Amino acid sequence: MAVVLAEFADSVAYDGVAFHAQACGAQMGHLWEGWVEFIPLDGGPPVRSSRETTQPNLTDAEYWATGLTHVYLEGALNRAMNRTVRVPMTQPEPMFDGPVADAVLNPFSVYEKGETLLRQELSALSPWHLANIIRAYELTDDTPGALNILTPPALIDVIVAGVRKSAVRR
């Protein structure tokens, strides 16, 4: 529930209209937020600022309010009357499906020494490393999600098949 933290005797003017100012606050979770309300002396609609402070408790919020100067109130009224209009941006689209995959082994250079050696080297790696090799060398069109559910022997088969296919093209 919002409370008035402080009222100010001197009026504040904006564009020829005089306002009565009061600092207000409300609990926000475990903290207190404070703002300033401006009530036109001629009876028009009131205006309020955005959050001006966040304090750890009511006592500190009241202390903040008692320190507000006339110049501060003029600035708060100016901010309240001239809010920045925020235009929502369209959500940017990523250019890639993920980060660069770092491969700990070049399967083509090992394959040149023999498929058996390549299979031995690959069998020492974790599934995560095997999937990174597949992605880094673009050895399949499978998605990362599809690769993540494959067993290590299946990942090794994908690598060997992809390297063999590229070797035949050379």
C-alpha positions in Angstrom: 0.0 0.0 0.0 1.4 3.4 -1.0 2.1 6.1 1.6 2.9 9.8 1.5 6.5 10.1 2.7 6.7 13.9 2.6 4.7 16.9 1.4 6.4 20.1 0.2 5.2 23.6 1.0 6.5 25.3 -2.0 4.7 24.7 -5.3 6.6 23.6 -8.4 5.8 25.0 -11.9 5.9 23.5 -15.3 4.9 25.4 -18.4 3.0 28.0 -16.4 1.1 25.5 -14.3 1.7 25.3 -10.6 1.8 21.9 -8.8 1.8 20.8 -5.2 4.4 18.0 -4.8 4.5 15.0 -2.5 7.0 12.2 -2.2 5.3 8.8 -2.0 6.5 5.3 -1.5 5.4 1.6 -1.4 6.9 -1.7 -0.5 8.3 -3.6 -3.4 9.2 -7.1 -2.2 11.7 -6.6 0.5 12.5 -3.0 -0.6 10.8 0.3 -0.8 10.4 2.3 -4.0 9.8 6.1 -4.0 8.3 8.5 -6.6 7.0 12.0 -6.6 3.4 13.0 -7.3 2.4 16.4 -8.6 -1.1 17.7 -8.0 -2.0 20.8 -10.1 -3.2 23.7 -8.0 -5.9 24.5 -10.6 -7.5 21.1 -10.1 -6.3 19.3 -13.2 -5.2 15.6 -13.3 -2.3 14.7 -11.1 1.0 13.6 -12.6 3.6 11.2 -11.1 7.2 10.4 -11.8 8.7 7.1 -12.5 10.5 5.4 -9.6 13.0 7.9 -8.3 14.6 5.7 -5.6 14.8 2.2 -4.2 15.5 2.0 -0.4 16.0 -1.0 1.9 13.1 0.0 4.3 10.5 2.6 5.1 12.7 4.6 7.4 15.3 5.1 4.6 12.6 5.9 2.1 11.3 8.6 4.5 14.8 9.9 4.9 15.2 10.1 1.1 12.0 12.1 0.8 13.0 14.6 3.4 16.2 15.4 1.5 14.5 16.4 -1.8 15.2 20.0 -2.8 13.1 22.4 -4.9 15.5 21.9 -7.8 15.2 18.1 -7.5 11.4 18.4 -7.6 11.6 20.7 -10.7 13.6 18.0 -12.4 11.3 15.2 -11.3 8.3 17.2 -12.6 10.1 17.8 -15.9 10.9 14.1 -16.2 7.2 13.2 -15.4 5.9 15.6 -18.1 8.4 14.5 -20.7 8.7 10.8 -20.4 10.9 9.0 -22.9 8.8 7.1 -25.3 10.2 3.6 -25.7 9.5 2.1 -29.1 9.6 -1.7 -28.9 12.2 -3.2 -31.1 11.5 -6.3 -33.2 13.2 -9.3 -31.7 16.6 -9.8 -33.5 17.2 -13.1 -35.2 20.5 -14.9 -34.7 22.6 -15.5 -37.7 23.8 -18.9 -36.6 22.2 -21.9 -34.7 25.0 -21.9 -32.0 28.5 -21.0 -31.2 31.5 -22.2 -33.1 32.1 -25.8 -32.3 35.6 -26.5 -31.2 36.9 -29.8 -32.4 39.7 -31.5 -30.4 40.6 -33.7 -33.3 40.8 -33.3 -37.0 39.2 -36.5 -38.3 40.5 -36.1 -41.8 44.2 -36.0 -40.8 43.7 -39.1 -38.6 41.7 -40.9 -41.3 44.6 -40.6 -43.7 46.5 -42.9 -41.3 43.7 -45.4 -41.4 40.0 -45.8 -40.4 41.0 -48.2 -37.5 43.2 -45.5 -36.0 40.4 -42.9 -36.4 37.9 -45.2 -34.6 40.4 -45.8 -31.8 41.1 -42.1 -31.4 37.4 -41.2 -31.4 36.5 -43.9 -28.9 38.6 -42.1 -26.3 36.5 -38.9 -26.6 33.3 -37.9 -24.8 30.0 -37.7 -26.7 30.2 -33.9 -26.4 33.5 -33.9 -28.2 32.3 -36.2 -30.9 29.3 -34.0 -31.5 31.5 -31.0 -31.7 33.7 -32.7 -34.3 30.6 -33.5 -36.4 29.4 -29.9 -36.2 32.8 -28.3 -36.7 33.5 -30.3 -39.9 29.9 -30.3 -41.0 29.8 -34.1 -41.4 26.0 -34.4 -41.3 22.9 -32.3 -41.7 21.5 -33.6 -38.4 20.6 -30.9 -35.8 22.6 -30.6 -32.6 19.6 -31.9 -30.7 19.5 -35.0 -32.9 23.3 -35.6 -32.3 22.9 -35.2 -28.6 20.7 -38.2 -28.3 23.1 -40.5 -30.2 25.3 -43.0 -28.4 29.1 -42.7 -28.7 29.4 -45.6 -31.2 26.7 -44.0 -33.4 28.5 -40.6 -33.3 31.7 -42.3 -34.3 29.9 -44.0 -37.2 28.6 -40.5 -38.3 32.1 -39.1 -38.2 33.7 -42.0 -40.1 30.9 -42.0 -42.7 31.2 -38.3 -43.2 35.0 -38.4 -43.5 34.8 -41.4 -45.9 32.3 -39.6 -48.1 34.5 -36.6 -48.3 37.6 -38.7 -49.0 35.8 -40.4 -51.9 34.9 -36.9 -53.4 38.6 -36.0 -53.4 
